[in-house]
Amino acid sequence: MTATTSVPGSASRSFHRRHHHRSDEETAEVAKYRYHYTRVVETIGRVVRVRIERGVRPSQSHAVAEVLADTMTWTHLAHEVPTR
């Protein structure tokens, strides 16, 4: 199932997709000078989340991979911060 929306008069666009037969989920948002993407998947009995934010400047960009711990909190697996 996919839903796409855009705001009239705006360069922004977003979507949300959920795979009903699995626990996978992804969302994305695109604007004139940046984008954001998040994907959540279940793999080997664990829930993993990846978040990517990309802007015009390196200081506006980052990527994070996390796993949902048994305490229901997100634990960082990897975090990429660009060099300046």
mmCIF file of the N, C-alpha and C atoms, coordinates in Angstrom:
data_MODEL
# 
_entry.id   MODEL 
# 
loop_
_atom_site.group_PDB 
_atom_site.id 
_atom_site.type_symbol 
_atom_site.label_atom_id 
_atom_site.label_alt_id 
_atom_site.label_comp_id 
_atom_site.label_asym_id 
_atom_site.label_entity_id 
_atom_site.label_seq_id 
_atom_site.pdbx_PDB_ins_code 
_atom_site.Cartn_x 
_atom_site.Cartn_y 
_atom_site.Cartn_z 
_atom_site.occupancy 
_atom_site.B_iso_or_equiv 
_atom_site.pdbx_formal_charge 
_atom_site.auth_seq_id 
_atom_site.auth_comp_id 
_atom_site.auth_asym_id 
_atom_site.auth_atom_id 
_atom_site.pdbx_PDB_model_num 
ATOM 1   N N  . MET A 1 1  ? 0.847  -1.159  0.000  1.00 0.00 ? 1  MET A N  1 
ATOM 2   C CA . MET A 1 1  ? 0.000  0.000   0.000  1.00 0.00 ? 1  MET A CA 1 
ATOM 3   C C  . MET A 1 1  ? 0.894  1.224   0.000  1.00 0.00 ? 1  MET A C  1 
ATOM 4   N N  . THR A 1 2  ? 0.653  2.126   -0.916 1.00 0.00 ? 2  THR A N  1 
ATOM 5   C CA . THR A 1 2  ? 1.457  3.329   -1.021 1.00 0.00 ? 2  THR A CA 1 
ATOM 6   C C  . THR A 1 2  ? 0.554  4.540   -1.078 1.00 0.00 ? 2  THR A C  1 
ATOM 7   N N  . ALA A 1 3  ? 0.920  5.563   -0.342 1.00 0.00 ? 3  ALA A N  1 
ATOM 8   C CA . ALA A 1 3  ? 0.195  6.828   -0.397 1.00 0.00 ? 3  ALA A CA 1 
ATOM 9   C C  . ALA A 1 3  ? 1.205  7.925   -0.675 1.00 0.00 ? 3  ALA A C  1 
ATOM 10  N N  . THR A 1 4  ? 0.907  8.776   -1.641 1.00 0.00 ? 4  THR A N  1 
ATOM 11  C CA . THR A 1 4  ? 1.796  9.880   -1.977 1.00 0.00 ? 4  THR A CA 1 
ATOM 12  C C  . THR A 1 4  ? 1.022  11.174  -1.858 1.00 0.00 ? 4  THR A C  1 
ATOM 13  N N  . THR A 1 5  ? 1.633  12.153  -1.207 1.00 0.00 ? 5  THR A N  1 
ATOM 14  C CA . THR A 1 5  ? 0.977  13.441  -1.067 1.00 0.00 ? 5  THR A CA 1 
ATOM 15  C C  . THR A 1 5  ? 1.937  14.537  -1.464 1.00 0.00 ? 5  THR A C  1 
ATOM 16  N N  . SER A 1 6  ? 1.404  15.609  -1.971 1.00 0.00 ? 6  SER A N  1 
ATOM 17  C CA . SER A 1 6  ? 2.201  16.798  -2.235 1.00 0.00 ? 6  SER A CA 1 
ATOM 18  C C  . SER A 1 6  ? 1.346  18.009  -1.924 1.00 0.00 ? 6  SER A C  1 
ATOM 19  N N  . VAL A 1 7  ? 1.990  19.046  -1.474 1.00 0.00 ? 7  VAL A N  1 
ATOM 20  C CA . VAL A 1 7  ? 1.288  20.268  -1.115 1.00 0.00 ? 7  VAL A CA 1 
ATOM 21  C C  . VAL A 1 7  ? 1.287  21.190  -2.320 1.00 0.00 ? 7  VAL A C  1 
ATOM 22  N N  . PRO A 1 8  ? 0.128  21.638  -2.784 1.00 0.00 ? 8  PRO A N  1 
ATOM 23  C CA . PRO A 1 8  ? 0.088  22.532  -3.938 1.00 0.00 ? 8  PRO A CA 1 
ATOM 24  C C  . PRO A 1 8  ? 0.934  23.774  -3.694 1.00 0.00 ? 8  PRO A C  1 
ATOM 25  N N  . GLY A 1 9  ? 1.701  24.169  -4.695 1.00 0.00 ? 9  GLY A N  1 
ATOM 26  C CA . GLY A 1 9  ? 2.541  25.343  -4.588 1.00 0.00 ? 9  GLY A CA 1 
ATOM 27  C C  . GLY A 1 9  ? 3.814  25.125  -3.805 1.00 0.00 ? 9  GLY A C  1 
ATOM 28  N N  . SER A 1 10 ? 4.108  23.877  -3.441 1.00 0.00 ? 10 SER A N  1 
ATOM 29  C CA . SER A 1 10 ? 5.296  23.574  -2.648 1.00 0.00 ? 10 SER A CA 1 
ATOM 30  C C  . SER A 1 10 ? 6.126  22.530  -3.376 1.00 0.00 ? 10 SER A C  1 
ATOM 31  N N  . ALA A 1 11 ? 7.433  22.560  -3.131 1.00 0.00 ? 11 ALA A N  1 
ATOM 32  C CA . ALA A 1 11 ? 8.314  21.571  -3.720 1.00 0.00 ? 11 ALA A CA 1 
ATOM 33  C C  . ALA A 1 11 ? 8.442  20.353  -2.821 1.00 0.00 ? 11 ALA A C  1 
ATOM 34  N N  . SER A 1 12 ? 7.694  20.323  -1.741 1.00 0.00 ? 12 SER A N  1 
ATOM 35  C CA . SER A 1 12 ? 7.786  19.230  -0.776 1.00 0.00 ? 12 SER A CA 1 
ATOM 36  C C  . SER A 1 12 ? 6.901  18.066  -1.200 1.00 0.00 ? 12 SER A C  1 
ATOM 37  N N  . ARG A 1 13 ? 7.403  16.857  -0.979 1.00 0.00 ? 13 ARG A N  1 
ATOM 38  C CA . ARG A 1 13 ? 6.654  15.648  -1.313 1.00 0.00 ? 13 ARG A CA 1 
ATOM 39  C C  . ARG A 1 13 ? 7.014  14.584  -0.281 1.00 0.00 ? 13 ARG A C  1 
ATOM 40  N N  . SER A 1 14 ? 6.035  13.804  0.144  1.00 0.00 ? 14 SER A N  1 
ATOM 41  C CA . SER A 1 14 ? 6.320  12.764  1.119  1.00 0.00 ? 14 SER A CA 1 
ATOM 42  C C  . SER A 1 14 ? 5.527  11.517  0.777  1.00 0.00 ? 14 SER A C  1 
ATOM 43  N N  . PHE A 1 15 ? 5.993  10.377  1.316  1.00 0.00 ? 15 PHE A N  1 
ATOM 44  C CA . PHE A 1 15 ? 5.242  9.145   1.156  1.00 0.00 ? 15 PHE A CA 1 
ATOM 45  C C  . PHE A 1 15 ? 5.468  8.259   2.362  1.00 0.00 ? 15 PHE A C  1 
ATOM 46  N N  . HIS A 1 16 ? 4.539  7.351   2.535  1.00 0.00 ? 16 HIS A N  1 
ATOM 47  C CA . HIS A 1 16 ? 4.605  6.374   3.621  1.00 0.00 ? 16 HIS A CA 1 
ATOM 48  C C  . HIS A 1 16 ? 4.173  5.041   3.025  1.00 0.00 ? 16 HIS A C  1 
ATOM 49  N N  . ARG A 1 17 ? 4.955  4.014   3.245  1.00 0.00 ? 17 ARG A N  1 
ATOM 50  C CA . ARG A 1 17 ? 4.630  2.697   2.698  1.00 0.00 ? 17 ARG A CA 1 
ATOM 51  C C  . ARG A 1 17 ? 4.754  1.670   3.813  1.00 0.00 ? 17 ARG A C  1 
ATOM 52  N N  . ARG A 1 18 ? 3.733  0.867   3.963  1.00 0.00 ? 18 ARG A N  1 
ATOM 53  C CA . ARG A 1 18 ? 3.770  -0.221  4.932  1.00 0.00 ? 18 ARG A CA 1 
ATOM 54  C C  . ARG A 1 18 ? 3.492  -1.518  4.195  1.00 0.00 ? 18 ARG A C  1 
ATOM 55  N N  . HIS A 1 19 ? 4.334  -2.508  4.442  1.00 0.00 ? 19 HIS A N  1 
ATOM 56  C CA . HIS A 1 19 ? 4.167  -3.831  3.851  1.00 0.00 ? 19 HIS A CA 1 
ATOM 57  C C  . HIS A 1 19 ? 3.349  -4.655  4.840  1.00 0.00 ? 19 HIS A C  1 
ATOM 58  N N  . HIS A 1 20 ? 2.089  -4.892  4.528  1.00 0.00 ? 20 HIS A N  1 
ATOM 59  C CA . HIS A 1 20 ? 1.170  -5.511  5.473  1.00 0.00 ? 20 HIS A CA 1 
ATOM 60  C C  . HIS A 1 20 ? 1.512  -6.960  5.808  1.00 0.00 ? 20 HIS A C  1 
ATOM 61  N N  . HIS A 1 21 ? 2.182  -7.662  4.923  1.00 0.00 ? 21 HIS A N  1 
ATOM 62  C CA . HIS A 1 21 ? 2.513  -9.055  5.198  1.00 0.00 ? 21 HIS A CA 1 
ATOM 63  C C  . HIS A 1 21 ? 3.763  -9.196  6.051  1.00 0.00 ? 21 HIS A C  1 
ATOM 64  N N  . ARG A 1 22 ? 4.462  -8.088  6.303  1.00 0.00 ? 22 ARG A N  1 
ATOM 65  C CA . ARG A 1 22 ? 5.648  -8.077  7.160  1.00 0.00 ? 22 ARG A CA 1 
ATOM 66  C C  . ARG A 1 22 ? 5.558  -6.856  8.056  1.00 0.00 ? 22 ARG A C  1 
ATOM 67  N N  . SER A 1 23 ? 6.522  -6.698  8.917  1.00 0.00 ? 23 SER A N  1 
ATOM 68  C CA . SER A 1 23 ? 6.521  -5.513  9.782  1.00 0.00 ? 23 SER A CA 1 
ATOM 69  C C  . SER A 1 23 ? 7.392  -4.401  9.206  1.00 0.00 ? 23 SER A C  1 
ATOM 70  N N  . ASP A 1 24 ? 7.731  -4.475  7.929  1.00 0.00 ? 24 ASP A N  1 
ATOM 71  C CA . ASP A 1 24 ? 8.547  -3.439  7.292  1.00 0.00 ? 24 ASP A CA 1 
ATOM 72  C C  . ASP A 1 24 ? 7.731  -2.165  7.097  1.00 0.00 ? 24 ASP A C  1 
ATOM 73  N N  . GLU A 1 25 ? 8.402  -1.036  7.259  1.00 0.00 ? 25 GLU A N  1 
ATOM 74  C CA . GLU A 1 25 ? 7.751  0.250   7.071  1.00 0.00 ? 25 GLU A CA 1 
ATOM 75  C C  . GLU A 1 25 ? 8.792  1.249   6.578  1.00 0.00 ? 25 GLU A C  1 
ATOM 76  N N  . GLU A 1 26 ? 8.392  2.133   5.682  1.00 0.00 ? 26 GLU A N  1 
ATOM 77  C CA . GLU A 1 26 ? 9.314  3.168   5.225  1.00 0.00 ? 26 GLU A CA 1 
ATOM 78  C C  . GLU A 1 26 ? 8.562  4.470   5.010  1.00 0.00 ? 26 GLU A C  1 
ATOM 79  N N  . THR A 1 27 ? 9.255  5.566   5.279  1.00 0.00 ? 27 THR A N  1 
ATOM 80  C CA . THR A 1 27 ? 8.709  6.891   5.046  1.00 0.00 ? 27 THR A CA 1 
ATOM 81  C C  . THR A 1 27 ? 9.793  7.744   4.407  1.00 0.00 ? 27 THR A C  1 
ATOM 82  N N  . ALA A 1 28 ? 9.370  8.700   3.618  1.00 0.00 ? 28 ALA A N  1 
ATOM 83  C CA . ALA A 1 28 ? 10.318 9.615   2.974  1.00 0.00 ? 28 ALA A CA 1 
ATOM 84  C C  . ALA A 1 28 ? 9.666  10.968  2.815  1.00 0.00 ? 28 ALA A C  1 
ATOM 85  N N  . GLU A 1 29 ? 10.508 11.987  2.873  1.00 0.00 ? 29 GLU A N  1 
ATOM 86  C CA . GLU A 1 29 ? 10.050 13.348  2.650  1.00 0.00 ? 29 GLU A CA 1 
ATOM 87  C C  . GLU A 1 29 ? 11.111 14.052  1.826  1.00 0.00 ? 29 GLU A C  1 
ATOM 88  N N  . VAL A 1 30 ? 10.671 14.699  0.771  1.00 0.00 ? 30 VAL A N  1 
ATOM 89  C CA . VAL A 1 30 ? 11.586 15.413  -0.115 1.00 0.00 ? 30 VAL A CA 1 
ATOM 90  C C  . VAL A 1 30 ? 11.152 16.862  -0.173 1.00 0.00 ? 30 VAL A C  1 
ATOM 91  N N  . ALA A 1 31 ? 12.080 17.746  0.054  1.00 0.00 ? 31 ALA A N  1 
ATOM 92  C CA . ALA A 1 31 ? 11.832 19.180  -0.072 1.00 0.00 ? 31 ALA A CA 1 
ATOM 93  C C  . ALA A 1 31 ? 12.847 19.732  -1.068 1.00 0.00 ? 31 ALA A C  1 
ATOM 94  N N  . LYS A 1 32 ? 12.783 21.015  -1.299 1.00 0.00 ? 32 LYS A N  1 
ATOM 95  C CA . LYS A 1 32 ? 13.624 21.620  -2.329 1.00 0.00 ? 32 LYS A CA 1 
ATOM 96  C C  . LYS A 1 32 ? 15.111 21.371  -2.101 1.00 0.00 ? 32 LYS A C  1 
ATOM 97  N N  . TYR A 1 33 ? 15.576 21.493  -0.864 1.00 0.00 ? 33 TYR A N  1 
ATOM 98  C CA . TYR A 1 33 ? 17.012 21.380  -0.597 1.00 0.00 ? 33 TYR A CA 1 
ATOM 99  C C  . TYR A 1 33 ? 17.385 20.270  0.371  1.00 0.00 ? 33 TYR A C  1 
ATOM 100 N N  . ARG A 1 34 ? 16.476 19.334  0.640  1.00 0.00 ? 34 ARG A N  1 
ATOM 101 C CA . ARG A 1 34 ? 16.814 18.246  1.557  1.00 0.00 ? 34 ARG A CA 1 
ATOM 102 C C  . ARG A 1 34 ? 15.869 17.053  1.347  1.00 0.00 ? 34 ARG A C  1 
ATOM 103 N N  . TYR A 1 35 ? 16.268 15.927  1.898  1.00 0.00 ? 35 TYR A N  1 
ATOM 104 C CA . TYR A 1 35 ? 15.356 14.790  1.967  1.00 0.00 ? 35 TYR A CA 1 
ATOM 105 C C  . TYR A 1 35 ? 15.610 14.015  3.248  1.00 0.00 ? 35 TYR A C  1 
ATOM 106 N N  . HIS A 1 36 ? 14.598 13.279  3.667  1.00 0.00 ? 36 HIS A N  1 
ATOM 107 C CA . HIS A 1 36 ? 14.659 12.450  4.866  1.00 0.00 ? 36 HIS A CA 1 
ATOM 108 C C  . HIS A 1 36 ? 14.057 11.095  4.496  1.00 0.00 ? 36 HIS A C  1 
ATOM 109 N N  . TYR A 1 37 ? 14.732 10.024  4.904  1.00 0.00 ? 37 TYR A N  1 
ATOM 110 C CA . TYR A 1 37 ? 14.254 8.672   4.613  1.00 0.00 ? 37 TYR A CA 1 
ATOM 111 C C  . TYR A 1 37 ? 14.407 7.829   5.870  1.00 0.00 ? 37 TYR A C  1 
ATOM 112 N N  . THR A 1 38 ? 13.363 7.094   6.230  1.00 0.00 ? 38 THR A N  1 
ATOM 113 C CA . THR A 1 38 ? 13.399 6.180   7.368  1.00 0.00 ? 38 THR A CA 1 
ATOM 114 C C  . THR A 1 38 ? 12.861 4.831   6.918  1.00 0.00 ? 38 THR A C  1 
ATOM 115 N N  . ARG A 1 39 ? 13.544 3.772   7.310  1.00 0.00 ? 39 ARG A N  1 
ATOM 116 C CA . ARG A 1 39 ? 13.092 2.407   6.995  1.00 0.00 ? 39 ARG A CA 1 
ATOM 117 C C  . ARG A 1 39 ? 13.193 1.576   8.259  1.00 0.00 ? 39 ARG A C  1 
ATOM 118 N N  . VAL A 1 40 ? 12.140 0.860   8.597  1.00 0.00 ? 40 VAL A N  1 
ATOM 119 C CA . VAL A 1 40 ? 12.099 -0.023  9.756  1.00 0.00 ? 40 VAL A CA 1 
ATOM 120 C C  . VAL A 1 40 ? 11.792 -1.426  9.248  1.00 0.00 ? 40 VAL A C  1 
ATOM 121 N N  . VAL A 1 41 ? 12.642 -2.389  9.615  1.00 0.00 ? 41 VAL A N  1 
ATOM 122 C CA . VAL A 1 41 ? 12.441 -3.772  9.189  1.00 0.00 ? 41 VAL A CA 1 
ATOM 123 C C  . VAL A 1 41 ? 12.644 -4.703  10.371 1.00 0.00 ? 41 VAL A C  1 
ATOM 124 N N  . GLU A 1 42 ? 12.007 -5.853  10.294 1.00 0.00 ? 42 GLU A N  1 
ATOM 125 C CA . GLU A 1 42 ? 12.255 -6.906  11.267 1.00 0.00 ? 42 GLU A CA 1 
ATOM 126 C C  . GLU A 1 42 ? 13.163 -7.925  10.609 1.00 0.00 ? 42 GLU A C  1 
ATOM 127 N N  . THR A 1 43 ? 14.255 -8.245  11.268 1.00 0.00 ? 43 THR A N  1 
ATOM 128 C CA . THR A 1 43 ? 15.195 -9.220  10.740 1.00 0.00 ? 43 THR A CA 1 
ATOM 129 C C  . THR A 1 43 ? 15.753 -10.054 11.885 1.00 0.00 ? 43 THR A C  1 
ATOM 130 N N  . ILE A 1 44 ? 15.729 -11.338 11.727 1.00 0.00 ? 44 ILE A N  1 
ATOM 131 C CA . ILE A 1 44 ? 16.224 -12.286 12.726 1.00 0.00 ? 44 ILE A CA 1 
ATOM 132 C C  . ILE A 1 44 ? 15.632 -11.993 14.112 1.00 0.00 ? 44 ILE A C  1 
ATOM 133 N N  . GLY A 1 45 ? 14.352 -11.686 14.136 1.00 0.00 ? 45 GLY A N  1 
ATOM 134 C CA . GLY A 1 45 ? 13.665 -11.453 15.393 1.00 0.00 ? 45 GLY A CA 1 
ATOM 135 C C  . GLY A 1 45 ? 13.923 -10.107 16.040 1.00 0.00 ? 45 GLY A C  1 
ATOM 136 N N  . ARG A 1 46 ? 14.615 -9.218  15.372 1.00 0.00 ? 46 ARG A N  1 
ATOM 137 C CA . ARG A 1 46 ? 14.899 -7.882  15.900 1.00 0.00 ? 46 ARG A CA 1 
ATOM 138 C C  . ARG A 1 46 ? 14.360 -6.825  14.952 1.00 0.00 ? 46 ARG A C  1 
ATOM 139 N N  . VAL A 1 47 ? 13.991 -5.669  15.495 1.00 0.00 ? 47 VAL A N  1 
ATOM 140 C CA . VAL A 1 47 ? 13.520 -4.552  14.688 1.00 0.00 ? 47 VAL A CA 1 
ATOM 141 C C  . VAL A 1 47 ? 14.688 -3.586  14.513 1.00 0.00 ? 47 VAL A C  1 
ATOM 142 N N  . VAL A 1 48 ? 14.997 -3.267  13.257 1.00 0.00 ? 48 VAL A N  1 
ATOM 143 C CA . VAL A 1 48 ? 16.109 -2.372  12.923 1.00 0.00 ? 48 VAL A CA 1 
ATOM 144 C C  . VAL A 1 48 ? 15.539 -1.156  12.208 1.00 0.00 ? 48 VAL A C  1 
ATOM 145 N N  . ARG A 1 49 ? 16.045 0.027   12.570 1.00 0.00 ? 49 ARG A N  1 
ATOM 146 C CA . ARG A 1 49 ? 15.606 1.280   11.956 1.00 0.00 ? 49 ARG A CA 1 
ATOM 147 C C  . ARG A 1 49 ? 16.815 1.997   11.364 1.00 0.00 ? 49 ARG A C  1 
ATOM 148 N N  . VAL A 1 50 ? 16.661 2.493   10.135 1.00 0.00 ? 50 VAL A N  1 
ATOM 149 C CA . VAL A 1 50 ? 17.690 3.299   9.480  1.00 0.00 ? 50 VAL A CA 1 
ATOM 150 C C  . VAL A 1 50 ? 17.070 4.649   9.158  1.00 0.00 ? 50 VAL A C  1 
ATOM 151 N N  . ARG A 1 51 ? 17.776 5.720   9.537  1.00 0.00 ? 51 ARG A N  1 
ATOM 152 C CA . ARG A 1 51 ? 17.312 7.079   9.256  1.00 0.00 ? 51 ARG A CA 1 
ATOM 153 C C  . ARG A 1 51 ? 18.407 7.827   8.503  1.00 0.00 ? 51 ARG A C  1 
ATOM 154 N N  . ILE A 1 52 ? 18.032 8.469   7.417  1.00 0.00 ? 52 ILE A N  1 
ATOM 155 C CA . ILE A 1 52 ? 18.971 9.237   6.600  1.00 0.00 ? 52 ILE A CA 1 
ATOM 156 C C  . ILE A 1 52 ? 18.399 10.632  6.405  1.00 0.00 ? 52 ILE A C  1 
ATOM 157 N N  . GLU A 1 53 ? 19.206 11.618  6.664  1.00 0.00 ? 53 GLU A N  1 
ATOM 158 C CA . GLU A 1 53 ? 18.834 13.018  6.446  1.00 0.00 ? 53 GLU A CA 1 
ATOM 159 C C  . GLU A 1 53 ? 19.916 13.628  5.566  1.00 0.00 ? 53 GLU A C  1 
ATOM 160 N N  . ARG A 1 54 ? 19.515 14.217  4.458  1.00 0.00 ? 54 ARG A N  1 
ATOM 161 C CA . ARG A 1 54 ? 20.482 14.798  3.520  1.00 0.00 ? 54 ARG A CA 1 
ATOM 162 C C  . ARG A 1 54 ? 20.080 16.222  3.226  1.00 0.00 ? 54 ARG A C  1 
ATOM 163 N N  . GLY A 1 55 ? 21.011 17.143  3.440  1.00 0.00 ? 55 GLY A N  1 
ATOM 164 C CA . GLY A 1 55 ? 20.778 18.551  3.162  1.00 0.00 ? 55 GLY A CA 1 
ATOM 165 C C  . GLY A 1 55 ? 21.797 19.055  2.160  1.00 0.00 ? 55 GLY A C  1 
ATOM 166 N N  . VAL A 1 56 ? 21.714 20.319  1.855  1.00 0.00 ? 56 VAL A N  1 
ATOM 167 C CA . VAL A 1 56 ? 22.623 20.936  0.887  1.00 0.00 ? 56 VAL A CA 1 
ATOM 168 C C  . VAL A 1 56 ? 24.052 20.961  1.433  1.00 0.00 ? 56 VAL A C  1 
ATOM 169 N N  . ARG A 1 57 ? 24.187 21.292  2.696  1.00 0.00 ? 57 ARG A N  1 
ATOM 170 C CA . ARG A 1 57 ? 25.507 21.362  3.328  1.00 0.00 ? 57 ARG A CA 1 
ATOM 171 C C  . ARG A 1 57 ? 25.804 20.056  4.059  1.00 0.00 ? 57 ARG A C  1 
ATOM 172 N N  . PRO A 1 58 ? 27.063 19.656  4.100  1.00 0.00 ? 58 PRO A N  1 
ATOM 173 C CA . PRO A 1 58 ? 27.420 18.433  4.835  1.00 0.00 ? 58 PRO A CA 1 
ATOM 174 C C  . PRO A 1 58 ? 26.972 18.465  6.300  1.00 0.00 ? 58 PRO A C  1 
ATOM 175 N N  . SER A 1 59 ? 26.991 19.628  6.913  1.00 0.00 ? 59 SER A N  1 
ATOM 176 C CA . SER A 1 59 ? 26.588 19.725  8.321  1.00 0.00 ? 59 SER A CA 1 
ATOM 177 C C  . SER A 1 59 ? 25.093 19.443  8.519  1.00 0.00 ? 59 SER A C  1 
ATOM 178 N N  . GLN A 1 60 ? 24.317 19.426  7.448  1.00 0.00 ? 60 GLN A N  1 
ATOM 179 C CA . GLN A 1 60 ? 22.880 19.152  7.521  1.00 0.00 ? 60 GLN A CA 1 
ATOM 180 C C  . GLN A 1 60 ? 22.558 17.690  7.234  1.00 0.00 ? 60 GLN A C  1 
ATOM 181 N N  . SER A 1 61 ? 23.576 16.864  7.067  1.00 0.00 ? 61 SER A N  1 
ATOM 182 C CA . SER A 1 61 ? 23.367 15.474  6.659  1.00 0.00 ? 61 SER A CA 1 
ATOM 183 C C  . SER A 1 61 ? 23.872 14.506  7.720  1.00 0.00 ? 61 SER A C  1 
ATOM 184 N N  . HIS A 1 62 ? 23.161 13.390  7.875  1.00 0.00 ? 62 HIS A N  1 
ATOM 185 C CA . HIS A 1 62 ? 23.614 12.327  8.772  1.00 0.00 ? 62 HIS A CA 1 
ATOM 186 C C  . HIS A 1 62 ? 22.850 11.037  8.468  1.00 0.00 ? 62 HIS A C  1 
ATOM 187 N N  . ALA A 1 63 ? 23.358 9.942   8.997  1.00 0.00 ? 63 ALA A N  1 
ATOM 188 C CA . ALA A 1 63 ? 22.699 8.644   8.864  1.00 0.00 ? 63 ALA A CA 1 
ATOM 189 C C  . ALA A 1 63 ? 22.868 7.883   10.175 1.00 0.00 ? 63 ALA A C  1 
ATOM 190 N N  . VAL A 1 64 ? 21.810 7.175   10.593 1.00 0.00 ? 64 VAL A N  1 
ATOM 191 C CA . VAL A 1 64 ? 21.824 6.424   11.845 1.00 0.00 ? 64 VAL A CA 1 
ATOM 192 C C  . VAL A 1 64 ? 21.161 5.074   11.611 1.00 0.00 ? 64 VAL A C  1 
ATOM 193 N N  . ALA A 1 65 ? 21.788 4.015   12.128 1.00 0.00 ? 65 ALA A N  1 
ATOM 194 C CA . ALA A 1 65 ? 21.180 2.679   12.138 1.00 0.00 ? 65 ALA A CA 1 
ATOM 195 C C  . ALA A 1 65 ? 21.005 2.283   13.601 1.00 0.00 ? 65 ALA A C  1 
ATOM 196 N N  . GLU A 1 66 ? 19.802 1.799   13.947 1.00 0.00 ? 66 GLU A N  1 
ATOM 197 C CA . GLU A 1 66 ? 19.493 1.473   15.341 1.00 0.00 ? 66 GLU A CA 1 
ATOM 198 C C  . GLU A 1 66 ? 18.738 0.150   15.425 1.00 0.00 ? 66 GLU A C  1 
ATOM 199 N N  . VAL A 1 67 ? 18.825 -0.496  16.577 1.00 0.00 ? 67 VAL A N  1 
ATOM 200 C CA . VAL A 1 67 ? 18.071 -1.711  16.838 1.00 0.00 ? 67 VAL A CA 1 
ATOM 201 C C  . VAL A 1 67 ? 17.194 -1.459  18.060 1.00 0.00 ? 67 VAL A C  1 
ATOM 202 N N  . LEU A 1 68 ? 15.979 -2.010  18.041 1.00 0.00 ? 68 LEU A N  1 
ATOM 203 C CA . LEU A 1 68 ? 15.067 -1.863  19.169 1.00 0.00 ? 68 LEU A CA 1 
ATOM 204 C C  . LEU A 1 68 ? 15.444 -2.894  20.225 1.00 0.00 ? 68 LEU A C  1 
ATOM 205 N N  . ALA A 1 69 ? 15.884 -2.404  21.385 1.00 0.00 ? 69 ALA A N  1 
ATOM 206 C CA . ALA A 1 69 ? 16.325 -3.285  22.471 1.00 0.00 ? 69 ALA A CA 1 
ATOM 207 C C  . ALA A 1 69 ? 15.123 -3.883  23.200 1.00 0.00 ? 69 ALA A C  1 
ATOM 208 N N  . ASP A 1 70 ? 15.383 -4.867  24.030 1.00 0.00 ? 70 ASP A N  1 
ATOM 209 C CA . ASP A 1 70 ? 14.321 -5.501  24.815 1.00 0.00 ? 70 ASP A CA 1 
ATOM 210 C C  . ASP A 1 70 ? 13.634 -4.507  25.752 1.00 0.00 ? 70 ASP A C  1 
ATOM 211 N N  . THR A 1 71 ? 14.316 -3.429  26.090 1.00 0.00 ? 71 THR A N  1 
ATOM 212 C CA . THR A 1 71 ? 13.754 -2.392  26.961 1.00 0.00 ? 71 THR A CA 1 
ATOM 213 C C  . THR A 1 71 ? 12.903 -1.395  26.181 1.00 0.00 ? 71 THR A C  1 
ATOM 214 N N  . MET A 1 72 ? 12.688 -1.672  24.878 1.00 0.00 ? 72 MET A N  1 
ATOM 215 C CA . MET A 1 72 ? 11.883 -0.847  23.990 1.00 0.00 ? 72 MET A CA 1 
ATOM 216 C C  . MET A 1 72 ? 12.486 0.541   23.776 1.00 0.00 ? 72 MET A C  1 
ATOM 217 N N  . THR A 1 73 ? 13.804 0.612   23.768 1.00 0.00 ? 73 THR A N  1 
ATOM 218 C CA . THR A 1 73 ? 14.524 1.842   23.442 1.00 0.00 ? 73 THR A CA 1 
ATOM 219 C C  . THR A 1 73 ? 15.417 1.545   22.243 1.00 0.00 ? 73 THR A C  1 
ATOM 220 N N  . TRP A 1 74 ? 15.725 2.580   21.473 1.00 0.00 ? 74 TRP A N  1 
ATOM 221 C CA . TRP A 1 74 ? 16.569 2.412   20.296 1.00 0.00 ? 74 TRP A CA 1 
ATOM 222 C C  . TRP A 1 74 ? 18.038 2.492   20.701 1.00 0.00 ? 74 TRP A C  1 
ATOM 223 N N  . THR A 1 75 ? 18.835 1.512   20.253 1.00 0.00 ? 75 THR A N  1 
ATOM 224 C CA . THR A 1 75 ? 20.268 1.453   20.515 1.00 0.00 ? 75 THR A CA 1 
ATOM 225 C C  . THR A 1 75 ? 21.005 1.650   19.201 1.00 0.00 ? 75 THR A C  1 
ATOM 226 N N  . HIS A 1 76 ? 21.962 2.589   19.178 1.00 0.00 ? 76 HIS A N  1 
ATOM 227 C CA . HIS A 1 76 ? 22.722 2.869   17.950 1.00 0.00 ? 76 HIS A CA 1 
ATOM 228 C C  . HIS A 1 76 ? 23.588 1.681   17.548 1.00 0.00 ? 76 HIS A C  1 
ATOM 229 N N  . LEU A 1 77 ? 23.495 1.314   16.285 1.00 0.00 ? 77 LEU A N  1 
ATOM 230 C CA . LEU A 1 77 ? 24.409 0.337   15.698 1.00 0.00 ? 77 LEU A CA 1 
ATOM 231 C C  . LEU A 1 77 ? 25.514 1.065   14.930 1.00 0.00 ? 77 LEU A C  1 
ATOM 232 N N  . ALA A 1 78 ? 25.124 2.123   14.244 1.00 0.00 ? 78 ALA A N  1 
ATOM 233 C CA . ALA A 1 78 ? 26.079 2.940   13.464 1.00 0.00 ? 78 ALA A CA 1 
ATOM 234 C C  . ALA A 1 78 ? 25.527 4.352   13.339 1.00 0.00 ? 78 ALA A C  1 
ATOM 235 N N  . HIS A 1 79 ? 26.431 5.303   13.293 1.00 0.00 ? 79 HIS A N  1 
ATOM 236 C CA . HIS A 1 79 ? 26.037 6.710   13.164 1.00 0.00 ? 79 HIS A CA 1 
ATOM 237 C C  . HIS A 1 79 ? 27.083 7.393   12.297 1.00 0.00 ? 79 HIS A C  1 
ATOM 238 N N  . GLU A 1 80 ? 26.676 7.931   11.172 1.00 0.00 ? 80 GLU A N  1 
ATOM 239 C CA . GLU A 1 80 ? 27.584 8.578   10.247 1.00 0.00 ? 80 GLU A CA 1 
ATOM 240 C C  . GLU A 1 80 ? 27.335 10.079  10.241 1.00 0.00 ? 80 GLU A C  1 
ATOM 241 N N  . VAL A 1 81 ? 28.344 10.808  10.656 1.00 0.00 ? 81 VAL A N  1 
ATOM 242 C CA . VAL A 1 81 ? 28.293 12.265  10.621 1.00 0.00 ? 81 VAL A CA 1 
ATOM 243 C C  . VAL A 1 81 ? 29.336 12.712  9.611  1.00 0.00 ? 81 VAL A C  1 
ATOM 244 N N  . PRO A 1 82 ? 28.958 13.498  8.619  1.00 0.00 ? 82 PRO A N  1 
ATOM 245 C CA . PRO A 1 82 ? 29.926 13.886  7.579  1.00 0.00 ? 82 PRO A CA 1 
ATOM 246 C C  . PRO A 1 82 ? 31.017 14.787  8.120  1.00 0.00 ? 82 PRO A C  1 
ATOM 247 N N  . THR A 1 83 ? 32.159 14.754  7.459  1.00 0.00 ? 83 THR A N  1 
ATOM 248 C CA . THR A 1 83 ? 33.248 15.651  7.821  1.00 0.00 ? 83 THR A CA 1 
ATOM 249 C C  . THR A 1 83 ? 32.902 17.044  7.342  1.00 0.00 ? 83 THR A C  1 
ATOM 250 N N  . ARG A 1 84 ? 33.426 18.019  7.985  1.00 0.00 ? 84 ARG A N  1 
ATOM 251 C CA . ARG A 1 84 ? 33.113 19.403  7.623  1.00 0.00 ? 84 ARG A CA 1 
ATOM 252 C C  . ARG A 1 84 ? 34.104 19.965  6.680  1.00 0.00 ? 84 ARG A C  1 
# 
